[in-house]
Amino acid sequence: MEKAWWKEGVVYQVYPRSFCDSNGVGIGDIRGITSKLGYLRELGIDVIWLSPVYASPNYDNGYDISDYRAIMPEFGTMEDFDDLLAQAHSLGIKILMDLVANHTSMLHPWFVQSRSSADNPYRNYYIWADEPNDWEAVFGGSAWEYDKRTGQYYLHLFTKEQPDLNWENPEVRREIYEMMRWWLAKGIDGFRLDAINMISKPPGFPSGKPVAGTPYTEIWEVAMHGPNIHTYMQEMHREVFAGRDIMTVGEMSKTTPEVAVLYCDPARGELNMVFHFEHVLKTDYENELKWCDPCFSLLKFKRILSEWQTALHGRGWNSLYLNNHDQPRSVSRFGNDGTHREKSAKMLATCLHMMQGTPYIYQGEELGMTNIAFETPEEYNDVETRNAYREYTVNRGVSHADMMRYIHKNSRDNARTPMQWSADTHAGFTTGTPWLGVNPNYTQINAAAQVGDPGSVFNHYKELVRLRKTHPVIVYGDYRLLPEHDPNVFAYIRRYEGESLLVLCNFGAEQQHLDILDVQEWQGAELLITNCADGGSLNELTPYAAHVYLLRG
Ligand code: TEU
């Protein structure tokens, strides 16, 4: 297997709005990020994935870009960005830009031109039709918006403020590639490509599955991986990525391992890796719908992650994540954010970081930050949450109490509350009024309390990052799930060049006895890392225990 820095490193995702506010306006900014590079260096991460910092009217917090070559004034200036890049590089930290190119903001000059008249040269930069079809937008309602100036509808797979670009138009593709090269010329180290499997639309916009209680149909089975997607990805590779030592990861909902290989098989010249959604859509949601009472199944979780481990081995590369800015906090979701918070946060991290792939840490995950439960819908900022509250309580007969319970579990704002730096006011995130409420548990859960504490969640992450750098078996080893049917324990073995790694994780609050191992064989193994103060055990796992053993030769 070919070696690469992006296979060996660990990525840390920064959601700038919530990371660190340097000027007291209540919104995180670029200088705030720069001021925390020392913290990230201490954690040992190699790459920062920067959620969008481009100019944006913020209908979807930066995922609606109005100028690809400018920085959002709330976040600072291009000088601030250049300084962040230079300082990160001087510490050996790379920067991955989040590129949102399926759509722009409706305030992007291309769209302003496009909608101004039917014969404007930019008309064809977007997708216009005389009649809408029945697609439902990701954030609710029709995916088409009527524009009275020209009497046509434009397509938007997300909010109506995010019109979809027309990738069939070679001019659009040329402009996007040129802009990407412009960023690379600045010295950035790669891209995370937002919703990239949606850029090629199927001809005729065929209907998907009906969405209960609405006149719409789902886009998920019909609008992903359209007919020209691989042509575009290969063209992007030729035009932008080829010959550069950069990292690329494409965000792709509705992706199976077989489809993912088409994007990340190095021989095909497309991307390094993809973000799939299977373990976050199919292990605790009812019928993949997020507004429900979650019911987590470890059996499904193991089956899905193991399938990805084996299917991509030697054929592509996995990205490993449990959290991002769109997902609830992993410790609240897959672990236990009550009495076992620290131990279960460490267990989840161990389980993920010992797999093959590039691990992604989402800001605050390394502290075991938890979900938030705001009392009222108004306290939520996220456009998806706000729309869903209205849609479900007004049109779908869901009660306020039920919907608030679903929101508490699954809202994207669970991940977006300000980073908890210290026990100071507003968790040390800002001296002003934070744009989104701080989780009141910041007095206990914060970076200042954890960095110097060897037993903290932070230091467990730090150790996982370090181990990946010192043991090639963690990066390159193959993968074997130990018997699948245990509903509480996730155990697997990795092997590489004569070394074997054994990973044992208890996902439950009960003690578990294991007899899946030839204990004799592992007797002399070295305990690499554990979340138990009293050491590891090969056949008894206390609640949420995680042990990793290494056997040489
Ligand atoms: O998300 C794309 C996506 O596929 C959505 O399904 C996403 O999972 C959504 O958040 C569901 O809860 C990307 C970004 O990650 C997201 O933040 C943006 O809102 C979206 O694209 C539009 O740019």
Residues whose N, C-alpha, C, O or C-beta is under 5 A from the ligand:
A	BS01	TEU	D60 Y63 F158 D194 A195 S253 D326
